[in-house]
Amino acid sequence: MNNKEISVIGLGSMGVTIARLYLEQGYKVTVWNRTAQKADALVAKGAVLARSAAEAVRAAQVAVMCVYDYRAAEAILAMEGVAAAMDGRLLVQLTTGSPSDARDAELWAHRQGATYLEGAIQAAPDQMGQPDTPILMSGAQAVFREAEALLKVLGGGTVYLGETASAAAAMDLATLSTIYGTLLGFMHGARIAEHEGFDVAEFGRIVAGIMPTFAAFLQHEGSVIQSGDFKISQSPMRISVEATQRILQTAEDSGINTEFPAFAAGLFKRADAAGLGGEEIAALIKLLR
Ligand SMILES: NC(=O)c1ccc[n+]([C@@H]2O[C@H](COP(=O)([O-])OP(=O)(O)OC[C@H]3O[C@@H](n4cnc5c(N)ncnc54)[C@H](OP(=O)(O)O)[C@@H]3O)[C@@H](O)[C@H]2O)c1
C-alpha cells in the first residue's frame, strides 16, 4: 500500500474533498461517480476518470468509497464487474451507516476476497485533511496498520476502534445521539431565554462557555458506566430529578412547549422511583438497560 495509488468512488462534497486531498499528496487518483461530470474539476487537477465502478476498483489496490448512504453503496457494489474486481483489494467504506450495514459490508467484501475497513467521518468537507480531523476507523488490525499512512491523508485525528468492523458506525451513532440530545435541550433552553425576554445569542455564548466542563463531565460519566461503580462521585441523581422537574414546572407555568422537559423529567422520576436517586447520575443507564 506504499505505491500511492488510490481509487475514490463517489464524488459528492465529501468524495471530491477526499480525492483532492490524495491528489495534493501526489497520489495517482482514479475516480468514479454515477454523475460523471462531477469529476471534471478533479480530472483537470490530474485525476483519472474510470468508465465504470469496476474499472475504478481495478485501477488501485485500495478503493475508498464515500456515497450518500449504504443503499447507494450497495447499488454501486452490485454493478457489473465490481465484485470480481474486489478480489485481493482493500475496500475502505467511508459512507455513513449503521452497525449492521458495516457488518454486512465486511461480510460482502470478505466473500469477494477483499479486505475491509469501516470509517466514520466526524467532520465537514472543509475540515478534512487537518492534523486533528476526527475519523473513526474499525476492521482487522493488520489491515488498518497497513492502510494507516494512507488514512492519515484524510485527517490526523484517526481513531482506531478495533477489529470489529461495526465499531466505527456504532461509535458514530452514539456520538450523534449525544449531539441530538444536547441539541434538543439547547432548543428548549433557547425557548426559555426567548420567552423570558432575554438575548438568545447571549444564551448561546453561555452554553459555549460551559462546554469544555460539560465534555469532561460526560467523559467522567462514561467511565463510571464502564466501571460499574455508581456510588456518588460527581453528581447525585437526585439533583437532576429535581432540576428536570423544575424545568418542566417552569414550562407548564409559562405555557411554553413541554415536550423535552416532560421526557427528561419523566425518565429521572422513574429512576428515582427505582431507587437510583442516591447514586451517581450515570446510574440512569440502568433504567435504559
Ligand atoms: N458532507 C458532510 O458534511 C459529511 C460529514 C461527515 C460524513 N459524511 C458522509 O459522507 C457520505 C457522503 O456525503 P456527501 O456530503 O459527499 O454527500 P452528497 O454530496 O449528497 O453526495 C452523495 C454521493 O452519493 C452518490 N449517490 C447517491 N445515491 C446514489 C445511488 N443510488 N447510486 C450511486 N451513487 C449514488 C452521489 O452520486 P451523484 O453525484 O450521481 O448524485 C454522490 O456521489 C455520507 O454517508 C455522509 O453521511 C458527510
The ligand as a Tripos MOL2 file, in Angstrom:
@<TRIPOS>MOLECULE
LIG
   48    52     1     0     0
SMALL
NO_CHARGES

@<TRIPOS>ATOM
      1 N1        -20.7790   16.3030    3.8480 N.am      1 LIG1
      2 C1        -20.5570   16.2070    5.1450 C.2       1 LIG1
      3 O1        -20.5080   17.1930    5.8970 O.2       1 LIG1
      4 C2        -20.3050   14.8470    5.7620 C.ar      1 LIG1
      5 C3        -19.7390   14.7830    7.0540 C.ar      1 LIG1
      6 C4        -19.5000   13.5090    7.6250 C.ar      1 LIG1
      7 C5        -19.8370   12.3830    6.9260 C.ar      1 LIG1
      8 N2        -20.4030   12.4890    5.6740 N.ar      1 LIG1
      9 C6        -20.8070   11.2650    4.9960 C.3       1 LIG1
     10 O2        -20.1660   11.1410    3.7410 O.3       1 LIG1
     11 C7        -21.0380   10.4760    2.8290 C.3       1 LIG1
     12 C8        -21.1340   11.3070    1.5630 C.3       1 LIG1
     13 O3        -21.6440   12.5860    1.9160 O.3       1 LIG1
     14 P1        -21.6430   13.8060    0.8780 P.3       1 LIG1
     15 O4        -21.8200   15.0340    1.6960 O.co2     1 LIG1
     16 O5        -20.4920   13.6830   -0.0500 O.co2     1 LIG1
     17 O6        -23.0000   13.5030    0.0950 O.3       1 LIG1
     18 P2        -23.5370   14.1600   -1.2560 P.3       1 LIG1
     19 O7        -22.7770   15.4190   -1.5580 O.co2     1 LIG1
     20 O8        -25.0100   14.2250   -1.1360 O.co2     1 LIG1
     21 O9        -23.1270   13.0990   -2.3650 O.3       1 LIG1
     22 C9        -23.7800   11.8930   -2.4400 C.3       1 LIG1
     23 C10       -22.9730   10.9400   -3.2960 C.3       1 LIG1
     24 O10       -23.6660    9.6830   -3.3260 O.3       1 LIG1
     25 C11       -23.9200    9.3290   -4.6900 C.3       1 LIG1
     26 N3        -25.1510    8.5610   -4.7610 N.ar      1 LIG1
     27 C12       -26.3120    8.8130   -4.1340 C.ar      1 LIG1
     28 N4        -27.2430    7.8590   -4.4340 N.ar      1 LIG1
     29 C13       -26.6210    7.0060   -5.2920 C.ar      1 LIG1
     30 C14       -27.0300    5.8180   -5.9460 C.ar      1 LIG1
     31 N5        -28.2650    5.3160   -5.7880 N.pl3     1 LIG1
     32 N6        -26.1500    5.2080   -6.7540 N.ar      1 LIG1
     33 C15       -24.8890    5.7020   -6.9100 C.ar      1 LIG1
     34 N7        -24.4390    6.8170   -6.3200 N.ar      1 LIG1
     35 C16       -25.2890    7.4680   -5.5110 C.ar      1 LIG1
     36 C17       -23.9910   10.6450   -5.4240 C.3       1 LIG1
     37 O11       -23.8340   10.4420   -6.7960 O.3       1 LIG1
     38 P3        -24.3940   11.5380   -7.8410 P.3       1 LIG1
     39 O12       -23.3770   12.6330   -7.8560 O.co2     1 LIG1
     40 O13       -24.5040   10.8040   -9.1100 O.co2     1 LIG1
     41 O14       -25.7360   12.0070   -7.3050 O.co2     1 LIG1
     42 C18       -22.8290   11.3890   -4.7520 C.3       1 LIG1
     43 O15       -21.5950   10.9240   -5.2530 O.3       1 LIG1
     44 C19       -22.3910   10.3070    3.5470 C.3       1 LIG1
     45 O16       -22.5280    8.9990    4.0140 O.3       1 LIG1
     46 C20       -22.3060   11.2930    4.6870 C.3       1 LIG1
     47 O17       -23.0700   10.8880    5.8130 O.3       1 LIG1
     48 C21       -20.6300   13.6800    5.0880 C.ar      1 LIG1
@<TRIPOS>BOND
     1     1     2 1
     2     2     3 2
     3     2     4 1
     4     4     5 ar
     5     4    48 ar
     6     5     6 ar
     7     6     7 ar
     8     7     8 ar
     9     8     9 1
    10     8    48 ar
    11     9    10 1
    12     9    46 1
    13    10    11 1
    14    11    12 1
    15    11    44 1
    16    12    13 1
    17    13    14 1
    18    14    15 2
    19    14    16 1
    20    14    17 1
    21    17    18 1
    22    18    19 2
    23    18    20 1
    24    18    21 1
    25    21    22 1
    26    22    23 1
    27    23    24 1
    28    23    42 1
    29    24    25 1
    30    25    26 1
    31    25    36 1
    32    26    27 ar
    33    26    35 ar
    34    27    28 ar
    35    28    29 ar
    36    29    30 ar
    37    29    35 ar
    38    30    31 1
    39    30    32 ar
    40    32    33 ar
    41    33    34 ar
    42    34    35 ar
    43    36    37 1
    44    36    42 1
    45    37    38 1
    46    38    39 2
    47    38    40 1
    48    38    41 1
    49    42    43 1
    50    44    45 1
    51    44    46 1
    52    46    47 1
@<TRIPOS>SUBSTRUCTURE
     1 LIG1         1 GROUP 0 **** ****
